[in-house]
Amino acid sequence: MDDRNRRLVRIDGRMNWALIAMVTLTTSGDAADLASQWEQYQADVPKTIVELQPFRQTANVEFQMAGDWGQATLVNLNPQINAWFLLTLWWPGAPGPTTYHLENPSPKTQTLALSEAYPYGIRMSAAGRETDCELWPAGRTMELQQARLSDLPYAPLCADRLYLRNRVSGTYTHLERVTNFLRDHVWGGEQIVGFVRKQFFSDAFIERDQRSGSGQPAERPAQSPHKPRAAPIAQAFAAQPVVPEHLGIDIGQASGGVAMGQWYPVRDAPGIFVSVIRPQAIETANSSGGRTIPADVDSVEANALDYMVALDLAQFDLGFALGTDHPRVGWSERALESVRNPRLPGPDGIGSVAPLVVNGMVNPQTVERTAATFAGGFKREHGAFRYGPLAQQNHGTHYGFIEQGVVFSKLQPELSTLWVDDAGEVRMKTWAAGDASRLPHIKFARQNGVPLIEYDEKTGVSSPGALIDSWGPGNWSGSEDERQRTLRAGACLQELGGEHFLIYGYFSTATPRAMARVFQAYGCRYAMHLDMNALEHTYFAIYTHKDGRIVVEHLIEGMAEVDRKGGDELAPRFLSFPDDRDFFYATRKK
């Protein structure tokens, strides 16, 4: 390379000779680069969120400006997923490099590259056609800057073919604001929160069996070849109608009540079903095809009404998004000092997600197809182990999570994991060290503790998780005196023939044992815990369309309090405004 192609480039305040051929793209992605990036990913050292991405590809280009040269860098954070990119621009006289987080809303059909031609920008390729989108002509970043100054969570670029993700503040409920203040600013705040949880939350949301007074048997749903497997109900309860008093989803039933364990199709929402049950009513002899059933649950949770929602995965795709604030990536307060590396800002070497942007809501192009959303798992402060073997390994075994193929927290062995691969298949299993080969193909993933029900691939048998009765080693939370019964939510996978259903469970008061018993009754292959203690933490809503408007229906009526209201209008969380918490969303397949 001759001296005309040798440029003096200032990056992060340091002078470095960058040997970059003029207008020549260089892409990292060969075996040596990937091996080096994998070493960065595994190294127990401080690092950036970018260095935590082992499969990233980087392209650089120099661009000409008035009497000088600038540099553009485009990082595809996971080429197999092809959704999130970081664009970094620098030129002489600039205070430093400026980075923009771009989202490709059509990752399966549209590819991005740096344009080699003036005016400079992004070259988008789709359906055999290439289009250049001018973003920084001669060092001017007008469109990018206007998008950043818009303060929109998703600012459209390039005629809506790209989005700039902007940092925004998530919405907190009153409960969230108070508990966050206590934890972050008040000495002993976690103990205060624990006291409130023990005194107030225990059985605070319990729903009793509101039976119909008509004396008539419950109305059973119409038969359908494409619905989930019903839960077996003991003969003594089979004819008793139940009135789910606080159900906010329209299943088209009269006030006479429903039959426990049966699945009722949701009106105007094909592929979504609702069921209600009391653990006491389950026929244990046949509830799991001869598989192990947990022992009896206590009398309070046995009589509490639980709500299930099933999504037919032949009709829906599943996504996952981080909230603006949670879960975080630093150390959990539960991690023991003995397993912390004091040189690291967090267990994976990062203490911040910057320059990536997490904004707690679905992409605008996804809203129209979104059929349901539900709250995710524990915050980072609760997402690690203080007791048992898992507390002593892997820096306390912090729960991992991945969005759009980007690793925010590593997936840890022995943790219950719900994930979606690049083919759209939804899976659940206990993560193992040997599963690392799956990482390039994982689009979304969320871990949350140990399994409620786990599946043995060798024997084909599903059994209650080994730690469902272990308060500390299972990290089930609840009160500090190990009382585990409280409002909880969980998810499971039911496989029936060639059909697959994702089931969300809302347990008005339950221990992990009761959750496992109910999920097994519905024939779930695998089940995991989600969040607990409050309606905003166990939020579930579905969305139907009527007269050109989105109609919001909440699993439990009180969940509407988490949404925003303006007169008669309701703005649902996760769809209409950024939220501080992580969540899952189901979209209808195209």
N, C-alpha and C positions, 0 to 999 in steps of 0.2 A: 504494500500500500504506500503510495507516495505522500509527500507532505501536504498536498492539496486536500487530501481526504483525512488528514489528522486534525481533530478539533479539540480545543481545550474547553471542557465542560465543567461547570460548577454544580455539584449535586450535594444537597444537605450541608452547604457551607464549606465543602472540601474541594480542592482542586484535583481533578483526575484527568489523565489523558484517555479519552474514549476513542478507540479506533473503530469508527463507524463509517462504512462506505456511504457516500452521499446518495440518498434516495434508494438505498439498498436495504431491504427488510431482512432482519435476522431473527429467526424463530428458534426458541429453545423448546425442545421436545424430544431430542434424541435420547438414546439409552444413558449416556453419561449425564445429561442434564437431569433426567428423571431419577437416576441413582443418587445424585447430589441432593435433589429436592427431598427425596425420601429420607436421607440422612438428617436434613434440616428438620423435617417433620418429627422424627424420632428423638432428636437430641434433647436432653434435659437441660436446656439453656434458655435464657431470655430471647424472645424472638418477636417478630411482627405477625399479624394475622395472615399476611401474604406468605411468609415463610412457613406457615402452618399448612399451606395448601400443596400437597406433594405432587399433584398432577397438572399444575398450572403450565400454560404456555405463554411466552412473552415475545412480543414483536416490537422493534424499534424502527423509527424512520427520522431522518433529519429533514427539516423543511426550511426553505429560504425566506428570509424577511429582509427588511430594509438594511442592507449592508452587513447582514450577519446571518447566523443560522440558529434555529431552535431545534428542539428534540421532542418527539412524541413517543410514548410507550403505551402499548395496549397489552394488558394481561387478561387472558381468558383463564378464569380461576379454576375451571374444570371443563376441559374441552368435550368430555363425554356427555356432559349435561348442557353446556353451551348457553347458559342463561345469564351469568353475571360476569362483568368485565370491569377492570379498572383502567381508566385513561389518565395518564399523567403527562402534563405539558410543562416545558421549561424553555426559556430563552434568556439571552443576556439582558440584564437590567431588571428582570423579574425578581421579586423578593425571595423566591424559592419555587420549587416544583409545586404545581397545583394538581390535585387528583380528584377525579370525578368517578362516581360509582354508577355504571350504566347497566340497565337491564334490557335484555333481548326478550320481548314478549312472545316471540315465535321461535323458540330454540330448536324445534324439530325441523323447521323448514327454512330458516334464515341464518346465514353465517355472517360474521363481522370480520373486517380486516382494516388495517390502516391504508388509506388511499395514497398511492404514489404520485398522484397528479394534483396540480394546483387547480382550483382552490382546495386546501387541505381539509381532510376530515375522515369520516368512516365510510368504507365501501361495504355496502350490504348486498348480499347475493341470495336470491330466492327464485325458485322456479326457472332456473337457467338464465335469469336476468340480473345484471349488476347495476346498482345505483349508488352514486357518490353523494354523501350528505356533508355539506360544507359546515364545519364546526369551528375551525380556527384559521381563517384566511390571514396569512402573513402575520400570525401571532395574535390576531384579534379574536377574542372568545365571546363575541356578543351573544350568540344564541345560547352557549353554555352558561354565561353569566346571567342572562335573563332567566334561564330555567332555574338556576340556583337561587336567584333573588325572589323567585315566585313563592317560595316557602311551601310549595306543594309537595306532599309525600312522594308523588310520582309526577315529575314534570315532563310533558311530552317533548320529544325531539324528532326531527326528520319525518315530519308528517305522521306522527304517532307510531312510527316503526321502531323507535327506541324510547326509553324513559331514563331520565336522571333521577336517581333516588336521593332525596334530600333529608337531612336530619330534622326531625320534628319532635315535639313533646307528646308523649302518650297520655291518654286520659286515665286518671286514677279515680276510683270510687272513694267515698269518705273513709271507708274501712281501710283501704289501701294506704291512703295518706297518713292516717293515724298510726298504723302499724309500722310503716316505713320510718316515720318520725321517731317513734319509740326505739326502733332498732338502730337507727343511724345516729341519734343525737342525745339519747337519754341513757345514763349509766344504769345497767340492769334492765334495759328495755326489753330484751328477749324474755327475761323472766316475767315481766309484766304481761307481755303478749301471751306467754304460756299460761299465766294465771287466768287471764280473760278467756282463753280458749277452754281451759278446764272448767271454769265456772259457767260460761255462757254457751259455748258451741255444742257441748255434749247434749245430744238429742234435741237441739234447738229447732231442727227442721224436720223432725220425725212426722211422718204421715201415717195415720191410723187407717184401718180398713173401714171406709165409708160404704156400707152395704146398702143396696137398694131396698127400699121398704115395700116394693111391689109384690114380693113373694113369687115373682116370675123368675125362671132361670135366665141366666145371662145370655144376651144375644151374641151368637158366635159369628165370626167373620166369614165372608164368602170363601169358598174353597178356591185355591189357586195353585197351579203347579210350580210357581216361581215365588215362593215365600220362604222365610226361614223356618227351621225346625222349631216346633212348639216345645215348651217345657212340660214334662209329665206332672200332672196334678193328682194328688191323693183323692180317692173317691169321696171322702168326707167334704172336700172343698170344691170338687169339680163343678157342681151345679150352683155354687154360691156366686151371685153377681157382685162385682166390686165397682164402686163409683170412684174413679180417680179425680178427686175433688179439685186438684190444682193443675191438672193437665192442660197445657195451653196449645196443644197441637190438635187440629181438627181431624178426627178419625171417623167422622160421619156417624157416630153412634148416638142414640137417644139417651136420655138421662137414666134409663133403666139399668145401666151398668154393663160391664164387660166381663168376659171369662178370663180368669187368671191363666197366664202361660201362653195364651193364644196371641197370634200376630194380626193386627188390624192395619190395613193399608191406609196411608195418610191421603186425605182428599187433595186432589190436584197436585200430587207429588209422587209420580210413578217411581217405584223402586225403593220407597221408604216405608217402613212399617214400625208400629208401636205395640209394645206389650207391657202389661203390669203384672206384678207377682208379689206374694209374701213368702219368705223363705219357709215358713211353717207349712205352707200348702204343698210343697214339693214332694212328689212321690219318690222317696230315696231308693226304693228297690230297683227302679228302672230308669232313674234320672240320668244315668251316664253310661248306659250300655254295659253295665257290669264293672265299670271302672271305680276306683276308690272314691268314696264320698266322705267329706269331712264329718266329724261328729256333730252332734246337735249344737246349734247356736243358742245364745241366751234368749230369754223370753221376750225381751224388749225388741231386739232386732228381728226375731222370728216373726213378730206381728207387724213390723214396719213395712209400708208399701214401697216397692222399688219399681222404677220405670226403665224400660229398655227401648232403644231405637236402633233399628237395623237398616243398613244401607247395602243394596245389591251392588256389589263391586263390578258386575258386568255393565252397569249403567253409569258408574261414577269413577272419577279419578280422585285421588286423595293428595292434598298438599299440606305443608306445614310452614309456619312463619314465626320468626322470633318477634317478641314485643319490643317496644322502644327501649325498655329498661331491663326486662327479664326474659329468660334467665341470663345472668351475667356470666363473665368468664374468669373472674378472679377466684380467690380461695373461698370456699365455704367456711363459715364460722364453726361448722361441725368437725372439720378436719383437725386431727390431733397435731399438736406441735411436733411430735416425734416423726410424722410423715411429711411435714412441710419442708420444702427447700427454700430457705430464706432469700436465696438469690433470685427466685422466680416470682413474678407478680401474680401468677396463677398456676394451677397444676399443669397446664399445657405450655407454660412459658410466656403467655400473653396476659395482659391485664386490661386490654381494650380491644374493641373490634375495629377501631379507626384504621384506615380510611374507609372501611366498609360502612354501609348505612343499613340499620335495621329500623323498620318503621311501623310494625304492628298492624298492617292491614293488607288486604289482597290488592293485586294489580287492577287498575280500572278496567282493563280488557277482560278480566276474569269475573267481575261482579255479576254480569248478566247470566253467566252459567253457574254461579255458586248456588248450591242447593242446601247446604248446611254448614255450620261452623260449630266447633266446640273447643272449650278451654284446654290448654295443654297440661304440663306437669309442674312439679315443684319449682320454686325459685332456686337460684344457686345456693343461697344461704342454707336451704334445707336439703339440697341435692348432693349430699355426700354422707359418709358413715362415721359415726362417733364410737360405735360399739361393734364387736364381733370381728371375724376375720377380714371382712371387706374394709374395715377401718384401718387395717394394718398394711394394706397393699395399694399400689398405684396411687400414691398420694392421698389416700382416703376414698378412692373410687368415686370420683365426681361423675354425675350423670352427663352423658354426652348428647350432642345435638348437631344436626346438619341441615342447612337450608340451601336449596338450589345447588347441591353438590359441593357446597363450601363448608369445610369443617370449622365449627366454632369451638367445639369441645370434643375431644377424642372419644369414640365409643369404647367403653370399658368392658372387659370380660366379666361374665357372671351377672350382668344386668339385663333386665327385661327391656326389649327393644322393639319398637314399631317403626318400620321403614318402608319406603317406596323406591323401587329401582328405576333405571332409565327406560324400561319398557312399560312402566306404569303399574307393575304388580305390587300389591300391598302384602307385606309379610310381617310376622311377629315371631320372635324367638329369643332365647337367652343368648346373648352375644358371647362368642368364644374367640380366643386369640387367633384361631385358624380362619376366622371370618374376614381378616384384613384384606384378602384378595377381592372381596366384594366392594371395597371402598370406591374404586373409580366409577362404579355403576350406581351408587346410592345417590338419589336425588334429594330425598328428605329422610330424616331419622330423628327419633326422640327416645331417650332412655328415661326410665323413672322407677328406680328401685329394682327389687327382685320380683319374680313372677308370682302371680296368684295361682295360675294353672300353667304347667309346663308340659311340653310334648316330647316324648322319647322317640326319636326317629328310628331307632333300632327295633323297638317293640311295637311302635304304633299306638302307644297308650298315653293318654293325657291324665295327669294326676295333680292334686293340689301342690303348690309350691312348698318346698321343704321348710321355709321360714315364715309361713303365714301366721304362726302363733308366737313368733319371736319379735317382741316390740323393738328392742335395740338393734340386734343384728339384721333385722328386716327393714329398719329405718321407716317404720310405718307412721311415725309421728302420733299425734293425739296428745293426751295429757302426760305430764312428767311422772305420774304415778302408774304409767303404763296402761291406762284405760284407753283402749283403742276404738271404742264405739263412738262414731260421729258421722256427719254427712260426708259421703265419699263418692267419687266417680271413678270409673274404670272403662277399659275397652277390651274386646276379645274378637277372635276370628272364628267364625263357624264355617265349616266346609261340609256341604251336603251334596253328595254326588259330584257333579262338575261345577256346582255353584258355590260362590264364596260371598259371605256376608260379614261386614264389619259391624259389630254390635257395641253401642255405647250404653253404659249402665249408670244410672243415677240412683244411689242408695240413700234413702232419707235418713237412716242411721244404721251403721253397720261396722263390724270389724272386718279385717281381711278374710277371716274364716267364712263369714256370711257371704262376702262377695264371691269367693271361690265356689261356694255351694250353689249360688244362683247361676253363675256363669256355666258351671258344669251341667246344671239342669237344662240349660239351653244348648247343650252339646258343643260347647266351645272347645276348640283344639288348643288354644293358648289364650291367656288373659293376663293383663297387667293393670296396675293402679295408675290413676292420673292425679287429680288434685282433690282437695277436701276442704271442709269447714265452713264454706260460705257459698251462696248462690253464684257470686261472680266467679268463683274458682271452679264451679261445676257447671258453668254456662253451656247450654246447647240451644241452638235455634235453627229452624229450617226456613227456607224462602220460597214462596210460590209467586206466581204472576197473575194479576187480575187487572183488566182494563189498562194495560200498559204500565202498571205500577208493581213494585215489589212488596209483597205482603210478608210480614215477619211473624212467625209463630214460635213461641218459646216452649221448651219441654215443660218447664214449670212456670206458671204465670208470673211469679215474683221476679223471675230473671229479667223481665222487661225494665226493671228499675236500673239496670246497668246501662241500658241504652240511653241515648239523648232524646229529649222531647222538645218540640217547638209547636205549641198549640196542639192540633190533632195529629201532627206529623211525628213519626218515630224514626230516628236515625240509628240503625243497628251498629253495635260495636263490630270491629273487624272488617266491616264493609264500608262504612261511611266516615269513619274517623280513626286515627291511629290509637292503638291501645298499648298499655305498658306491658301486657302479658302475652306469652306465646300462645298459639292456637293451631288447630287443624281446620282444614276446609275441604269440602267435597264439591266437585264440579261435575256437571253432566258431560259425558263423553261427546265429542263432536261427531 
